Amino acid sequence: MTSPDWITTPVDERFLRGALELERTTHGLLPHRLPARARAQCADGHLAMAEAQPSGVRLVFRTRATAVELDALRTKTSYRGAPPRPDGVYDLLVDGRLTGRAGVSGGNVVMVDMATGSAETLPGPVGTVRFSGLPGRLKDVEIWLPHNEVTEVVALRTDAPVEPCPDPGRRVWLHHGSSISHGSDAASPSTSWPALAAARGGVELVNLGLGGNALLDPFTARVLRDTPADLISVKIGINLVNHDLMRLRAFGPAVHGFLDTIREGHPRTPLLVVSPILCPAHEDTPGPTATDFTELAAGRLRFRATGDPAEVAAGKLTLRVVREELARLVKARAADDPDLHHLDGLVLYGETDHAALPLPDGLHPDAETHRLIAGRFAAHAFGPAGPFGGPEEP
């Protein structure tokens, strides 16, 4: 219940960073990571869910408040027969340092049957997340929204006035990738590998990691083209293999077209192309990827490759093929584009790393591995000799 001591502040674009569009709903404000024009060009429900999960989106304000409440309506996805997915969490950062973590109750649940592909939505109420005991001095507060739950921001309450933070003047890093970039299996929204790398690099993150949907879609390329950015990276490959979406003949031209579109809006922006990290299931076996129902029956979620390695000779994609083609393609383009760079994903996570930190479900890294990938990416990209230049922040 609202206390007379609380100050309610309407949330608008002045307070939200990392979203490309804000939609007014019957409950509040729904951040989108793809604008409406892009969303209209693909009717896939998984993309709709992924782009509305606010990975990298944060509520930012300046205040002397010692207590903050945020009402939000979450929509959580669950899979029938599988272990429950972790609840989304909200990270509280004060002057850039993680100082609190909490969740919200209630909300909607989308129950997905992986065997049939059907989904049922079970409605639920708005919940509240509360942080207290904040220092009473003037400070910058960030509340990172859950990366794995669709989140409608309903109301912001504080025990002291809030104001928008001034532009920090940092470079904007625009990143696109798959579920790993989206933050799958990270401990929290501010500890996904892109969020950690952005903190190390001292940049403002716009995360277009879209779980299951890094597919070289032309509408995504146009979004990257039209979004202001000082630095851009694209992580390409695993979802194309997961979906068994195209053959080698189509892959190369599709990558060229994707990069050409980005370059229309960012002709001289540093652009880093990153190939897939190690995923043993798909190193030499094509997709599609499928749920391992034997493991599911035992209460474990794991994925397996179902393609035939013999079909690689006919053009089917594996991660090894993708890495080789991306390295070749970027090297050829870089002859005329000195601001184009390549990073082999095995540098971020390779065979030795997998022996120590295996992928729990066969596809996605755990929280510790997100930190490993973040540190290596930051050292490569943001280091003094890296494509994004400049020293790392401590």
C-alpha positions as CSV (number, residue, x, y, z in Angstrom):
1,M,0.0,0.0,0.0
2,T,1.3,3.5,-0.8
3,S,2.5,5.4,2.2
4,P,1.9,9.2,2.5
5,D,5.7,9.6,2.8
6,W,6.3,8.1,-0.7
7,I,6.8,10.3,-3.7
8,T,5.5,8.7,-6.9
9,T,7.4,9.7,-10.1
10,P,6.0,8.9,-13.5
11,V,8.5,6.8,-15.5
12,D,9.3,7.9,-19.0
13,E,12.1,7.9,-21.5
14,R,14.2,10.2,-19.3
15,F,14.6,7.5,-16.8
16,L,15.1,4.4,-18.9
17,R,18.3,3.4,-20.8
18,G,19.0,0.5,-23.1
19,A,15.5,0.3,-24.7
20,L,14.9,1.4,-28.3
21,E,11.1,2.0,-27.8
22,L,8.7,2.3,-24.9
23,E,5.1,1.1,-25.3
24,R,2.3,2.4,-23.0
25,T,0.1,-0.5,-21.8
26,T,-2.9,-0.8,-19.6
27,H,-0.5,-1.4,-16.7
28,G,2.4,0.9,-17.4
29,L,5.4,1.1,-19.6
30,L,6.8,-1.9,-21.6
31,P,10.4,-1.5,-22.8
32,H,11.1,-2.9,-26.3
33,R,14.6,-3.7,-27.7
34,L,13.3,-3.7,-31.2
35,P,11.1,-0.9,-32.6
36,A,7.6,-1.5,-33.9
37,R,8.6,-1.5,-37.5
38,A,11.1,-4.3,-37.0
39,R,8.6,-6.3,-34.8
40,A,6.0,-6.1,-37.5
41,Q,8.3,-7.8,-40.0
42,C,8.4,-11.1,-38.1
43,A,5.5,-12.9,-36.6
44,D,7.6,-15.4,-34.6
45,G,6.5,-15.6,-31.0
46,H,9.9,-16.4,-29.7
47,L,11.3,-13.2,-31.1
48,A,8.4,-11.2,-29.6
49,M,9.2,-12.7,-26.2
50,A,13.0,-12.2,-26.5
51,E,12.9,-8.6,-27.6
52,A,10.5,-7.7,-24.8
53,Q,12.7,-9.2,-22.2
54,P,14.6,-6.1,-21.1
55,S,18.2,-7.4,-21.2
56,G,20.5,-4.4,-20.5
57,V,17.5,-2.1,-19.8
58,R,17.8,-0.1,-16.6
59,L,15.9,2.6,-14.7
60,V,18.4,5.4,-13.9
61,F,17.9,8.4,-11.7
62,R,19.6,10.8,-9.2
63,T,18.2,11.1,-5.7
64,R,18.8,11.3,-1.9
65,A,16.2,8.6,-1.3
66,T,17.0,5.9,1.2
67,A,14.2,3.6,0.1
68,V,12.9,2.8,-3.4
69,E,9.9,0.8,-4.5
70,L,9.1,-0.3,-8.1
71,D,5.8,-1.9,-9.1
72,A,6.1,-4.2,-12.1
73,L,4.2,-6.8,-13.9
74,R,6.4,-9.7,-15.0
75,T,5.7,-12.3,-17.6
76,K,7.7,-15.4,-17.0
77,T,8.2,-18.3,-19.3
78,S,8.1,-21.9,-18.0
79,Y,8.4,-25.2,-19.8
80,R,6.1,-28.0,-19.0
81,G,7.9,-31.0,-17.5
82,A,11.2,-29.1,-17.2
83,P,12.8,-27.8,-14.0
84,P,11.5,-24.3,-13.2
85,R,13.5,-21.5,-14.8
86,P,15.1,-19.1,-12.3
87,D,13.0,-16.1,-11.3
88,G,14.1,-12.8,-12.8
89,V,15.9,-10.5,-10.4
90,Y,16.4,-6.7,-10.2
91,D,19.9,-5.4,-9.6
92,L,20.4,-2.2,-7.7
93,L,23.5,-0.2,-8.5
94,V,24.5,2.9,-6.5
95,D,27.1,5.1,-8.2
96,G,28.0,2.1,-10.4
97,R,28.4,-0.5,-7.7
98,L,26.0,-3.4,-7.1
99,T,24.5,-2.9,-3.7
100,G,21.2,-4.9,-3.8
101,R,19.3,-7.7,-5.5
102,A,15.7,-8.6,-5.2
103,G,12.8,-10.2,-7.1
104,V,9.1,-9.4,-7.7
105,S,6.2,-11.7,-7.0
106,G,3.0,-12.3,-9.0
107,G,2.9,-11.7,-12.7
108,N,1.9,-13.8,-15.7
109,V,3.3,-17.2,-16.6
110,V,3.6,-18.4,-20.2
111,M,3.6,-22.2,-20.0
112,V,5.2,-23.8,-23.0
113,D,4.9,-27.4,-24.1
114,M,8.2,-28.2,-25.8
115,A,6.8,-31.4,-27.3
116,T,4.0,-29.6,-29.2
117,G,5.1,-26.0,-29.3
118,S,1.8,-24.9,-27.7
119,A,1.7,-22.2,-25.1
120,E,-0.8,-21.1,-22.5
121,T,-0.7,-17.8,-20.6
122,L,-1.7,-17.9,-16.9
123,P,-2.5,-14.3,-15.7
124,G,-1.2,-12.9,-12.4
125,P,-1.1,-9.6,-10.4
126,V,1.4,-6.7,-10.3
127,G,4.2,-7.2,-7.8
128,T,6.6,-4.8,-5.9
129,V,10.3,-4.9,-5.5
130,R,11.7,-2.8,-2.6
131,F,15.2,-1.6,-1.8
132,S,15.9,0.2,1.5
133,G,18.9,1.3,3.6
134,L,20.4,3.4,0.8
135,P,22.8,6.2,1.8
136,G,21.1,9.5,2.2
137,R,23.5,11.5,0.1
138,L,22.9,12.5,-3.5
139,K,23.7,9.5,-5.7
140,D,23.0,7.9,-9.0
141,V,20.8,4.9,-8.8
142,E,20.3,2.2,-11.4
143,I,17.7,-0.6,-11.3
144,W,18.5,-3.2,-13.9
145,L,15.4,-5.0,-15.1
146,P,15.3,-8.8,-15.3
147,H,17.0,-10.0,-18.5
148,N,14.8,-13.1,-18.6
149,E,11.3,-11.9,-17.9
150,V,9.1,-9.5,-20.0
151,T,8.6,-6.6,-17.6
152,E,6.1,-3.8,-17.6
153,V,7.1,-0.9,-15.3
154,V,4.0,0.2,-13.4
155,A,5.1,2.8,-10.8
156,L,8.3,4.2,-9.1
157,R,8.1,5.4,-5.5
158,T,10.9,6.9,-3.4
159,D,11.1,8.7,0.0
160,A,12.9,11.7,-1.6
161,P,12.5,13.4,-4.9
162,V,14.2,12.0,-8.0
163,E,15.6,13.6,-11.1
164,P,17.0,12.3,-14.4
165,C,20.8,11.7,-14.4
166,P,22.7,13.9,-16.7
167,D,24.3,12.3,-19.8
168,P,27.4,10.6,-18.6
169,G,29.2,11.3,-21.8
170,R,30.3,7.7,-22.2
171,R,30.6,6.0,-25.6
172,V,27.6,3.9,-26.6
173,W,28.3,0.2,-27.3
174,L,25.6,-1.5,-29.4
175,H,25.9,-5.3,-29.3
176,H,23.8,-8.0,-31.1
177,G,24.0,-11.7,-30.4
178,S,22.2,-14.9,-29.3
179,S,20.8,-16.1,-26.0
180,I,24.3,-16.0,-24.5
181,S,24.5,-12.3,-25.3
182,H,20.9,-12.0,-24.1
183,G,22.1,-13.2,-20.7
184,S,20.8,-16.8,-20.6
185,D,21.9,-18.5,-17.3
186,A,23.7,-15.4,-16.0
187,A,23.2,-14.8,-12.3
188,S,21.5,-11.4,-12.8
189,P,20.9,-8.7,-15.4
190,S,24.0,-6.6,-14.5
191,T,26.2,-9.8,-14.6
192,S,25.5,-11.0,-18.1
193,W,28.8,-11.0,-20.0
194,P,27.8,-7.9,-22.1
195,A,26.8,-6.0,-19.0
196,L,30.1,-6.9,-17.2
197,A,32.2,-6.1,-20.3
198,A,30.5,-2.7,-20.6
199,A,31.3,-1.9,-17.0
200,R,34.9,-2.9,-17.6
201,G,35.1,-0.8,-20.8
202,G,33.3,2.3,-19.2
203,V,30.7,2.4,-22.0
204,E,26.9,2.7,-22.2
205,L,25.4,-0.7,-23.3
206,V,22.6,-1.2,-25.7
207,N,22.1,-5.0,-25.7
208,L,20.4,-6.5,-28.8
209,G,21.2,-10.0,-27.7
210,L,18.0,-11.8,-28.7
211,G,17.6,-15.4,-27.4
212,G,17.3,-17.8,-30.4
213,N,17.1,-14.9,-32.9
214,A,20.6,-13.9,-34.0
215,L,19.6,-15.0,-37.5
216,L,21.0,-12.3,-39.8
217,D,17.5,-10.9,-40.2
218,P,17.4,-7.8,-42.4
219,F,15.2,-6.0,-40.0
220,T,17.7,-6.5,-37.2
221,A,20.5,-5.2,-39.5
222,R,18.4,-2.1,-40.2
223,V,17.9,-1.5,-36.4
224,L,21.6,-1.7,-35.9
225,R,22.1,0.7,-38.8
226,D,19.6,3.2,-37.4
227,T,20.6,3.1,-33.7
228,P,23.2,5.7,-32.7
229,A,26.4,4.1,-31.5
230,D,30.1,4.7,-31.1
231,L,31.0,1.0,-31.1
232,I,29.2,-2.0,-32.6
233,S,29.7,-5.8,-32.2
234,V,27.8,-8.7,-33.7
235,K,28.1,-12.2,-32.5
236,I,27.1,-14.6,-35.3
237,G,26.6,-18.3,-35.8
238,I,25.1,-20.5,-33.1
239,N,21.4,-19.7,-33.8
240,L,21.9,-20.3,-37.5
241,V,23.1,-23.8,-36.6
242,N,20.5,-24.3,-33.9
243,H,17.7,-23.6,-36.4
244,D,19.4,-25.3,-39.4
245,L,18.4,-22.1,-41.1
246,M,20.6,-21.9,-44.1
247,R,23.5,-23.6,-46.0
248,L,27.0,-22.3,-46.6
249,R,26.0,-20.9,-50.0
250,A,23.5,-18.5,-48.4
251,F,25.5,-17.9,-45.2
252,G,28.4,-15.8,-46.8
253,P,26.1,-13.5,-48.8
254,A,23.8,-13.1,-45.8
255,V,26.7,-12.0,-43.6
256,H,27.9,-9.6,-46.3
257,G,24.4,-8.1,-46.6
258,F,24.0,-7.8,-42.8
259,L,27.3,-5.9,-42.5
260,D,26.6,-3.8,-45.6
261,T,23.3,-2.6,-44.0
262,I,25.1,-1.7,-40.7
263,R,27.7,0.2,-42.7
264,E,25.0,2.3,-44.4
265,G,24.4,4.0,-41.1
266,H,27.8,3.6,-39.5
267,P,30.4,3.8,-42.2
268,R,33.4,4.3,-39.9
269,T,32.3,3.1,-36.6
270,P,34.5,0.3,-35.1
271,L,32.6,-2.9,-35.9
272,L,33.7,-6.2,-34.3
273,V,32.4,-9.5,-35.7
274,V,32.6,-12.3,-33.1
275,S,32.2,-16.0,-34.0
276,P,30.6,-18.6,-31.7
277,I,32.1,-19.8,-28.5
278,L,32.8,-23.6,-28.1
279,C,29.6,-25.8,-28.1
280,P,30.8,-29.4,-28.4
281,A,27.4,-30.6,-29.6
282,H,27.6,-28.5,-32.7
283,E,31.3,-28.2,-33.4
284,D,31.0,-30.9,-36.2
285,T,27.3,-31.8,-36.1
286,P,24.8,-29.6,-37.8
287,G,21.4,-28.6,-36.4
288,P,18.7,-28.5,-35.7
289,T,19.0,-28.4,-32.0
290,A,16.4,-30.4,-30.0
291,T,15.5,-30.9,-26.4
292,D,16.8,-34.1,-25.0
293,F,13.6,-35.6,-23.7
294,T,15.4,-38.5,-22.0
295,E,17.2,-35.9,-19.8
296,L,13.9,-34.0,-19.4
297,A,12.2,-37.0,-18.0
298,A,14.9,-37.2,-15.4
299,G,14.3,-33.5,-14.5
300,R,17.2,-32.1,-16.3
301,L,17.1,-29.6,-19.2
302,R,19.6,-30.4,-21.9
303,F,19.9,-29.9,-25.7
304,R,21.3,-32.1,-28.4
305,A,22.3,-31.8,-32.0
306,T,20.2,-33.8,-34.4
307,G,21.8,-33.2,-37.8
308,D,24.0,-35.5,-39.8
309,P,27.7,-34.7,-39.9
310,A,27.9,-36.3,-43.4
311,E,25.8,-33.4,-44.7
312,V,28.5,-30.8,-44.0
313,A,30.0,-31.7,-47.3
314,A,26.7,-30.6,-49.0
315,G,26.8,-27.2,-47.2
316,K,25.2,-27.7,-43.8
317,L,26.5,-25.4,-41.2
318,T,28.4,-26.4,-38.1
319,L,30.2,-24.1,-35.7
320,R,33.6,-25.0,-37.1
321,V,32.4,-24.1,-40.6
322,V,30.9,-20.8,-39.4
323,R,34.1,-19.8,-37.6
324,E,36.2,-20.5,-40.7
325,E,33.9,-18.6,-43.0
326,L,33.5,-15.6,-40.7
327,A,37.3,-15.3,-40.4
328,R,37.8,-15.5,-44.1
329,L,35.0,-13.1,-44.9
330,V,36.0,-10.4,-42.4
331,K,39.6,-10.6,-43.5
332,A,38.6,-10.0,-47.1
333,R,36.3,-7.1,-46.2
334,A,38.9,-5.5,-43.8
335,A,41.1,-4.8,-46.8
336,D,38.7,-2.0,-47.7
337,D,37.3,-1.4,-44.2
338,P,40.0,-0.8,-41.6
339,D,37.4,-0.3,-38.9
340,L,36.1,-3.9,-39.3
341,H,37.6,-6.4,-36.9
342,H,37.2,-10.1,-36.1
343,L,37.3,-12.1,-32.8
344,D,37.4,-15.9,-32.7
345,G,34.8,-17.0,-30.2
346,L,37.2,-19.8,-29.0
347,V,39.3,-17.0,-27.4
348,L,36.3,-16.3,-25.2
349,Y,35.5,-19.9,-24.3
350,G,37.3,-22.9,-25.8
351,E,38.1,-26.5,-25.1
352,T,40.2,-26.0,-22.0
353,D,37.5,-23.8,-20.5
354,H,34.8,-26.4,-21.3
355,A,36.8,-29.0,-19.4
356,A,36.7,-26.8,-16.3
357,L,33.4,-25.1,-16.8
358,P,31.1,-27.3,-19.0
359,L,27.9,-25.8,-20.4
360,P,25.2,-27.1,-17.9
361,D,22.5,-27.6,-20.6
362,G,24.8,-28.2,-23.5
363,L,24.3,-24.8,-25.0
364,H,24.5,-22.0,-22.4
365,P,27.2,-20.9,-20.0
366,D,26.7,-20.5,-16.3
367,A,27.2,-17.4,-14.2
368,E,30.9,-18.1,-13.7
369,T,31.4,-18.6,-17.4
370,H,29.6,-15.3,-18.1
371,R,32.3,-13.6,-16.0
372,L,35.1,-15.4,-17.8
373,I,33.7,-14.4,-21.2
374,A,33.2,-10.8,-20.1
375,G,36.8,-10.5,-18.8
376,R,38.3,-11.9,-22.0
377,F,36.1,-9.8,-24.3
378,A,36.9,-6.6,-22.3
379,A,40.6,-7.3,-22.5
380,H,40.4,-7.9,-26.2
381,A,38.0,-5.2,-27.3
382,F,38.5,-2.4,-24.8
383,G,42.2,-2.8,-24.1
384,P,44.6,-0.1,-25.3
385,A,45.4,-2.0,-28.5
386,G,41.8,-3.4,-28.9
387,P,39.3,-2.5,-31.7
388,F,37.3,-0.4,-29.3
389,G,40.5,1.2,-27.8
390,G,41.0,2.9,-24.5
391,P,42.0,1.6,-21.1
392,E,39.7,-0.6,-19.1
393,E,38.1,0.7,-16.0
394,P,39.3,-0.9,-12.7
